[in-house]
Amino acid sequence: MALSQNQQSRGIDQAMSEYKTYVTHLECSETGEIDYEAGKPHGTSRIGKPLMVRYDLAGMKRDLDKNEIWARPGGFWKWRECLPHIDEDNIISLGEDDTPIIPCPTIMRELDITGDLLLKDESRLPTYSFKARGLALAMSMAKQFGISHVAMPTNGNAGGALAAYANRGGVRATIFVPQDAPPTMPREMQMLGSEVIRINGMINDGGKLVGDGVNQVGWFDVSTQREPYRIEGKKTMGLELAAQLGWKAPDAIIYSTGGGTGLVGMWKAFEEMREMGWLESDTMPKMIATQSEGCAPIVKAWDSGEDTAGLWDNAFTHAAGIRVPFALGSRLILKAIRDSGGTAITISEQEIIDARIELGKKEAIHVCPEGASTLTGYKKLLDSGFLKKSDRVVMFNCGNGLKYDMEDRAPIMDIKQPIDWDQFK
């Protein structure tokens, strides 16, 4: 039975009211420097790299019951001990719930799949994308730290989530959006109360404006991987997925990758679960990144054997969420792919369109373009032999397809003329 909004709120309040925090410190993702105290606001490390939250995993292994946690209400807030400590009064919630895993039986039959092809649909979250996980946590931490004004650049879904959770938490949000972002996105942000500025540039140009404004305006920069808590919120995708699969990791996770916070966060979750003994087998998922051929800095770096990715010039893709020419956390993305035995692969613009239509027609799942890229990635990796037909593979749909343009192929009927009823027989 579905919980009412009041029941959900009570469940979250109960979940967050009294609990022990296991956070020990934060550390620089590149140097390993640990001189970053928990419980205080932080941006990047002293050398400008992402900070990672670290936990007493031995204590968590000793004290926590994974099944007891999984049985709680409250969506991703149920994982309270696995997250940074937030006082109950500072939790910002919009009725989050666990997102479903949907089988793809028609495509499995057509491809003669003997394992599993599953799609985890993150579009069911508030503001209709996976970005709710990271921004709910980041804005709750901002409220806890007394931060009154935040800013970020976005191509769309992150801005919608920031607008909602910042507004709900009483935090002012300024958001820079490329002019050619899907038009629904900035309208959503404005509807949810944020100050939205359209710019004649890319998301990385917006990121420079946000960075410059830290000193000029005094706002706090919540851009991708420029603060440590969005990764922790995205980590709950991995925790939730493992629980839904009976605490067994899938053979592979295919994830469309722009800034890479989701991929990095999920890999962090699986590493922590392995350390705590929460996984029922030694199998760890291969982390697979999909990118558009028009903006593929991670794939380029992967194919070249590089540890970091550079700036991608003249980036283009209609899958706006992965049009990220430069990823600050590219080292973390590439390391997660490498450590997991995964890979990175490009998808053409037409393949994204075709896969989106295919999932709609064959599986009745309306995905965003970014999510559609994972199906093509799956097929290509089957053909290459990287994935086997017996593998259990989870594709992620990161957002709601209704936020993006859709082809209209419907013919127009002239109702003033005789109707040819045979066309419907």
Rosetta blueprint (number, residue, H / E / L):
1 M L
2 A L
3 L L
4 S L
5 Q H
6 N H
7 Q H
8 Q H
9 S H
10 R H
11 G H
12 I H
13 D H
14 Q H
15 A H
16 M H
17 S H
18 E L
19 Y L
20 K L
21 T L
22 Y L
23 V E
24 T E
25 H E
26 L E
27 E E
28 C E
29 S L
30 E L
31 T L
32 G L
33 E L
34 I L
35 D L
36 Y E
37 E L
38 A L
39 G L
40 K L
41 P L
42 H L
43 G L
44 T L
45 S L
46 R L
47 I L
48 G L
49 K L
50 P L
51 L E
52 M E
53 V E
54 R E
55 Y E
56 D L
57 L H
58 A H
59 G H
60 M H
61 K H
62 R H
63 D H
64 L L
65 D L
66 K H
67 N H
68 E H
69 I H
70 W H
71 A L
72 R L
73 P L
74 G L
75 G H
76 F H
77 W H
78 K H
79 W H
80 R H
81 E H
82 C H
83 L L
84 P L
85 H L
86 I L
87 D L
88 E H
89 D H
90 N H
91 I L
92 I L
93 S L
94 L L
95 G L
96 E L
97 D L
98 D L
99 T L
100 P L
101 I E
102 I E
103 P E
104 C L
105 P H
106 T H
107 I H
108 M H
109 R H
110 E H
111 L H
112 D L
113 I L
114 T L
115 G L
116 D E
117 L E
118 L E
119 L E
120 K E
121 D E
122 E H
123 S H
124 R H
125 L L
126 P H
127 T H
128 Y H
129 S E
130 F L
131 K H
132 A H
133 R H
134 G H
135 L H
136 A H
137 L H
138 A H
139 M H
140 S H
141 M H
142 A H
143 K H
144 Q H
145 F H
146 G L
147 I L
148 S L
149 H E
150 V E
151 A E
152 M E
153 P E
154 T L
155 N L
156 G L
157 N H
158 A H
159 G H
160 G H
161 A H
162 L H
163 A H
164 A H
165 Y H
166 A H
167 N H
168 R H
169 G H
170 G L
171 V L
172 R E
173 A E
174 T E
175 I E
176 F E
177 V E
178 P E
179 Q L
180 D L
181 A L
182 P L
183 P L
184 T H
185 M H
186 P H
187 R H
188 E H
189 M H
190 Q H
191 M H
192 L L
193 G L
194 S L
195 E E
196 V E
197 I E
198 R E
199 I E
200 N L
201 G L
202 M L
203 I H
204 N H
205 D H
206 G H
207 G H
208 K H
209 L H
210 V H
211 G H
212 D H
213 G H
214 V H
215 N H
216 Q H
217 V L
218 G L
219 W L
220 F E
221 D E
222 V L
223 S L
224 T L
225 Q L
226 R L
227 E L
228 P L
229 Y H
230 R H
231 I H
232 E H
233 G H
234 K H
235 K H
236 T H
237 M H
238 G H
239 L H
240 E H
241 L H
242 A H
243 A H
244 Q H
245 L L
246 G L
247 W L
248 K L
249 A L
250 P L
251 D L
252 A E
253 I E
254 I E
255 Y E
256 S E
257 T L
258 G L
259 G L
260 G L
261 T H
262 G H
263 L H
264 V H
265 G H
266 M H
267 W H
268 K H
269 A H
270 F H
271 E H
272 E H
273 M H
274 R H
275 E H
276 M H
277 G L
278 W L
279 L L
280 E L
281 S L
282 D L
283 T L
284 M L
285 P L
286 K E
287 M E
288 I E
289 A E
290 T E
291 Q E
292 S E
293 E L
294 G L
295 C E
296 A L
297 P H
298 I H
299 V H
300 K H
301 A H
302 W H
303 D H
304 S H
305 G L
306 E L
307 D L
308 T L
309 A L
310 G L
311 L L
312 W L
313 D L
314 N L
315 A L
316 F L
317 T L
318 H L
319 A L
320 A H
321 G H
322 I H
323 R L
324 V L
325 P L
326 F L
327 A L
328 L L
329 G L
330 S H
331 R H
332 L H
333 I H
334 L H
335 K H
336 A H
337 I H
338 R H
339 D H
340 S H
341 G L
342 G L
343 T E
344 A E
345 I E
346 T E
347 I E
348 S L
349 E H
350 Q H
351 E H
352 I H
353 I H
354 D H
355 A H
356 R H
357 I H
358 E H
359 L H
360 G H
361 K H
362 K H
363 E H
364 A L
365 I L
366 H L
367 V E
368 C L
369 P H
370 E H
371 G H
372 A H
373 S H
374 T H
375 L H
376 T H
377 G H
378 Y H
379 K H
380 K H
381 L H
382 L H
383 D H
384 S H
385 G L
386 F L
387 L L
388 K L
389 K L
390 S L
391 D L
392 R E
393 V E
394 V E
395 M E
396 F E
397 N E
398 C L
399 G E
400 N E
401 G H
402 L H
403 K H
404 Y L
405 D L
406 M L
407 E L
408 D L
409 R L
410 A L
411 P L
412 I L
413 M L
414 D L
415 I L
416 K L
417 Q L
418 P L
419 I L
420 D L
421 W H
422 D H
423 Q H
424 F H
425 K L
